[in-house]
Each structure stands twice: as structure tokens, then as C-alpha cells.
Amino acid sequence: MSRVAPQPDLFAPPAAPAPPPPDPIAELSAQLARLRAMPAPPWRTASAAMAEEHHALGLARHAGPQAEALAAAILRETERLLAMTD
């Protein structure tokens, strides 16, 4: 076992840059459109619905008032869809 860490190749081509993060407004808009088009809840469990809600809230937290409004609409759509299962 060697105690020396491998050295990076100084002459290797640079690594490809990481892809840019998705636009939170576009992602929230797409999520809202998908939920509005659903005739029935797309989640198998309440945990899956909650995970999607938390993802929307996380995106909105850093993207400003427009994203917060979209997240609120997503939460309302989630509630509407979940009410179908009661």
C-alpha cells in the first residue's frame, strides 16, 4: 500500500466543466404544468408527494418571489390531487 497520493497529470486536457444548474423558475413552471395536467395523483405514497413538495420549496427558497408564487401553486395542486384519494 502506497502512502503517497497519486499526482494529477499536469499535461492532461482540462476536465469538462460541470453543467449549469437548471433554472428554478423553469423547473417549477414545468412541475406545475405537469401537476395541472394530471387526472389523478401521480404518487404511490404520501411520502413521494411530500418529497416533491419539499423539492419545490427548496427551489423557491433561493429564486425569489416569482418562484415562491409557483411553489405555492404547486402545493395547492398537490392538495387538490391528494384530496382525490380521500
C-alpha positions as CSV (number, residue, x, y, z in Angstrom):
1,M,0.0,0.0,0.0
2,S,1.5,3.3,-1.0
3,R,1.4,6.2,1.4
4,V,1.7,8.7,-1.5
5,A,-1.4,10.0,-3.2
6,P,-1.5,9.8,-7.0
7,Q,-0.4,13.0,-8.7
8,P,-2.7,14.7,-11.2
9,D,-1.4,14.7,-14.8
10,L,-0.3,18.3,-15.3
11,F,-0.5,17.9,-19.1
12,A,-3.8,16.2,-19.4
13,P,-6.6,18.2,-21.1
14,P,-8.8,20.0,-18.6
15,A,-11.9,18.3,-17.3
16,A,-15.2,19.2,-18.8
17,P,-17.0,21.9,-16.8
18,A,-20.0,20.9,-14.8
19,P,-23.3,21.5,-16.5
20,P,-25.1,24.7,-15.3
21,P,-27.8,24.1,-12.7
22,P,-31.3,24.1,-14.1
23,D,-33.3,27.3,-14.0
24,P,-35.5,27.1,-10.8
25,I,-38.3,29.1,-12.4
26,A,-38.4,26.9,-15.5
27,E,-38.3,23.8,-13.3
28,L,-41.1,25.0,-11.1
29,S,-43.2,26.0,-14.1
30,A,-42.7,22.6,-15.6
31,Q,-43.6,20.8,-12.4
32,L,-46.8,23.0,-12.0
33,A,-47.8,22.3,-15.6
34,R,-47.3,18.6,-15.1
35,L,-49.4,18.5,-11.9
36,R,-52.2,20.5,-13.5
37,A,-52.4,18.0,-16.4
38,M,-52.7,15.0,-14.1
39,P,-56.2,13.5,-13.9
40,A,-55.2,11.6,-10.7
41,P,-52.3,11.7,-8.2
42,P,-49.1,10.6,-9.7
43,W,-47.6,9.5,-6.4
44,R,-47.8,6.0,-4.9
45,T,-47.3,7.2,-1.4
46,A,-47.8,10.4,0.6
47,S,-44.0,10.4,1.2
48,A,-43.4,10.8,-2.5
49,A,-45.9,13.7,-2.7
50,M,-44.1,15.3,0.3
51,A,-40.7,14.8,-1.3
52,E,-41.9,16.6,-4.4
53,E,-43.4,19.5,-2.3
54,H,-40.1,19.8,-0.4
55,H,-38.2,19.9,-3.7
56,A,-40.4,22.8,-4.9
57,L,-40.0,24.7,-1.7
58,G,-36.2,24.2,-1.8
59,L,-36.1,25.6,-5.3
60,A,-38.3,28.6,-4.4
61,R,-36.3,29.4,-1.3
62,H,-33.4,30.7,-3.4
63,A,-35.2,32.0,-6.5
64,G,-37.2,34.9,-5.4
65,P,-40.9,36.0,-5.2
66,Q,-41.9,34.5,-8.6
67,A,-40.6,31.1,-7.6
68,E,-42.4,31.4,-4.2
69,A,-45.7,32.0,-6.0
70,L,-45.1,29.0,-8.2
71,A,-44.2,26.8,-5.2
72,A,-47.5,27.9,-3.5
73,A,-49.4,27.0,-6.6
74,I,-47.6,23.6,-6.7
75,L,-48.7,23.0,-3.0
76,R,-52.3,23.8,-3.9
77,E,-52.2,21.4,-6.9
78,T,-50.7,18.7,-4.7
79,E,-53.5,19.2,-2.2
80,R,-56.1,19.1,-4.9
81,L,-54.7,15.8,-6.3
82,L,-54.3,14.3,-2.8
83,A,-58.0,15.2,-2.0
84,M,-59.0,12.8,-4.8
85,T,-57.7,9.9,-2.7
86,D,-59.8,10.7,0.4
